[in-house]
Amino acid sequence: MHEHEKEIEDLVGSIMAAELLAVLATKAPEYPYTNLVAFAATEDLKKLLFVTTRSTRKYLYLISDNRASLLIDNRSNSFIDFRDAVAINATGRVREVDRENYPHLGDIYLHKHPYLQEFFSSLSSALMCMDVEKYIIVRDFQNVVELDM
């Protein structure tokens, strides 16, 4: 791995660890559909995890087309964001996780979001995993870098 790639990967990792919410974009029949989700990343950044109820539109849309993106950013909602904010767009395919066969993924999610234990444990909730194919990182307002996974 080149020094520049390591720097970018470290930046992505630090933002993934610090931020609690992401915007999930899925494909609805006629238009893109977005939601806020509480997420967690695996240490190697290859998987992003979130929980949803199986009765939601996002779940239905992901079952019909598993391609999605997650937008994570570190903005503070002030003018300084134009200089300092970083936005990360993760693209990949999403699947429901079999919790019995992959309990470590649930542990990763609950370590970051222990206050969501009841929601996570509900029989109607699904632990979803994005297998990240690529990160697109925007910083300094218009500096774009891609990181293939």
N, C-alpha and C positions, 0 to 999 in steps of 0.2 A: 504494500500500500504506500502510495506517495505521501509526502508530508502534507501537501494540500488536502488530499482526501482524508487523512487522519484528522486534520483541523476541522473539516466540514463534518465528519462523523462525530467528533467530540461536541461540536456546536449543536447538532441534532440531538444527541444524547442528553445534553444539559437542558435543552428546552423541553424534551419529552419528559424528563424527570420533574421539572418545575411546574409545568402547566397541567391543569386538571381537566379541562374541557377541550373538545375538538368539534369542528363542524363536519358532519358526515354528509356527503353528497352521493345520492343514489339516482338511478334512472327510473322515473315514473313513466307510465305509458305515453304521456304527451310532453313532458318537460322534466328537467332536473328537479330533484326534491332534496331539501336539506333539513338537518336536525342537529341539535346540540347533543353530544354524548360525553359521558365521563369515560376517559380512556386510560389505558396503561400500555407501556411498551415493554417488550422483552429486552433483556440486557444487550443482546446482539442487534437490536432494532429491526429485526426481520419480521416481527409480528406485532400488531397493534390490537388490543383487546377492548371490547366494550360489551355492555349488557343491554338488551332490549326485551320488551315483552313480545311474545310471539303474535299477539293480535294487532301490532302496530303496522302502519304503512311501510315504515323502513324495513321491517322484517319481510313483509310480503314482496317489496321491490327487490330486496337482496336475494330472495329465493328465486325470483323470476329472472334476475340478471345479477350475478354476483360481482360484477365490476363496480368499483366504488373509489372514492377518494376521501381522505380525511385532511382537513386544514387545521393546523395547530399554529398558534402565533403567540408572541410574548408582548403584545402591545399594551400600553398603559392608558390608552384613550386620551393622549395629549399630543400637542404639536411635535414633541420630540420624537414621536413614533416615526415621523417621516425620515428621520436620520437613523434611529436606533432599533426600530422594530425588525424582527425576523419572522417571516411567514414560511411555514413548511407544508407543502402539499405532498401527502403520501398517496400513492396510487397502487392498487392491487386488487386481489380477489378476496371476497369475504365468505367465510363458511361458519356454520354453527359448530362449536366445539363439543365433543363428547366428554363431559366432565369426569366420568368414571375413568376413562383412559388417559386423560390429560389433566389430572388434578393440579399440577404445578402451574398451569396457566390461570386457573381460578385463584390460586394463592398469590400470583403476581398482581392480579387485578385487585384483590381484597387488601393486599398490603398497601396499595396506593389509596384505595377508597374503602376503608373499614366501616365507615358510616353507611355504606350501601349494602351491608351484609344481608339485611332482610329482603331487599329487592333482588339481590344476586341469588338468594336461596329459594325464591319463589318458584313453584313448579311451572308457572307461566312465563318465566324469564329464560332467555337463551343467552349463553356466553358466546359472543361472536369474535372471530379472529380474522383480521386482515393479514394475508400473506403479502407483505410489501414487496412490490417489484421495483419501485423507484421512489426516491424523494426528490422533489423540486424545491430548492431553497431560494428565497428572495430576501436579500438584505440590502442595506444602504439604498432603499427605495426602489432600485431597479437592477441590482446586480443579481443575476440568476445563475445558479449552479445546480447540476443534476448529480445525484448519487445513486447509482444502480446497486441493487441488493442482489 
